[in-house]
């Protein structure tokens, strides 16, 4: 029983210092900024190779569809704005 209590006790001062030294070693073993940046761009390039790139004609076609949809939505919002503006102006003249 006494051994269990002894094992569960808080670490002593030399153990704490040893833990701090290990933590500093782990921090200092981290690669430098240049190496981390180089590693990031290597991984970035390898991920870009996995991307499925569509053919140019399909991208142009899909872009045209998006632009047309935006134009229709913009026109609809513009017409609604004009309509509501006229309604508010008419209500202002009545009162």
C-alpha positions in Angstrom: 0.0 0.0 0.0 2.8 2.4 0.9 4.4 1.6 -2.5 1.3 2.6 -4.3 1.1 6.0 -2.5 4.8 6.5 -3.3 4.3 5.8 -7.0 1.3 8.2 -7.2 3.0 11.1 -5.6 4.0 14.2 -7.5 7.4 14.1 -9.4 10.4 15.3 -7.5 12.5 18.3 -8.5 15.0 16.4 -10.6 12.2 14.7 -12.5 10.6 18.0 -13.2 13.9 19.4 -14.5 14.4 16.3 -16.7 10.9 16.8 -18.1 11.7 20.5 -18.9 15.0 19.5 -20.6 13.2 16.9 -22.7 10.6 19.5 -23.7 13.3 22.0 -24.7 15.0 19.3 -26.8 11.8 18.5 -28.6 11.2 22.2 -29.3 14.8 22.8 -30.5 14.5 19.7 -32.8 11.7 21.4 -34.7 13.0 22.3 -38.2 13.7 26.0 -39.0 11.4 28.3 -40.8 13.0 27.9 -44.2 12.8 24.1 -44.0 9.2 24.2 -42.9 8.3 26.6 -45.8 10.0 24.3 -48.3 8.2 21.3 -46.8 4.9 23.2 -47.1 5.4 23.9 -50.8 6.5 20.3 -51.5 3.2 19.1 -50.0 1.3 21.8 -51.7 2.6 20.7 -55.1 1.9 17.1 -54.5 -1.7 17.9 -53.5 -2.1 20.0 -56.7 -1.1 16.9 -58.8 -4.1 15.1 -57.3 -6.6 17.7 -58.5 -8.7 16.8 -61.5 -8.4 19.6 -63.9 -11.3 20.0 -66.4 -10.7 20.7 -70.1 -10.5 24.4 -71.2 -13.7 24.3 -73.2 -15.7 22.9 -70.3 -14.4 25.6 -67.9 -15.4 28.3 -70.4 -18.8 26.8 -70.9 -19.4 26.5 -67.1 -18.2 30.1 -66.6 -20.6 31.3 -69.3 -23.5 29.6 -67.4 -22.5 31.3 -64.2 -22.2 34.7 -65.8 -25.6 34.3 -67.4 -27.2 33.2 -64.1 -25.6 36.3 -62.4 -27.0 38.6 -65.1 -30.5 37.1 -64.8 -30.4 37.4 -61.0 -29.0 41.0 -61.2 -31.7 42.0 -63.6 -34.5 40.5 -61.4 -33.2 42.3 -58.3 -32.9 45.6 -60.3 -36.5 45.3 -61.5 -37.8 44.5 -58.1 -35.8 47.5 -56.7 -37.4 49.8 -59.3 -40.8 48.4 -58.6 -40.6 48.9 -54.8 -39.1 52.4 -55.3 -42.1 53.4 -57.4 -44.5 51.9 -54.9 -42.9 53.8 -52.0 -42.9 57.1 -54.0 -46.6 56.6 -54.8 -47.4 55.9 -51.1 -45.5 59.1 -50.2 -47.6 61.2 -52.6 -50.8 59.8 -51.2 -50.1 60.6 -47.5 
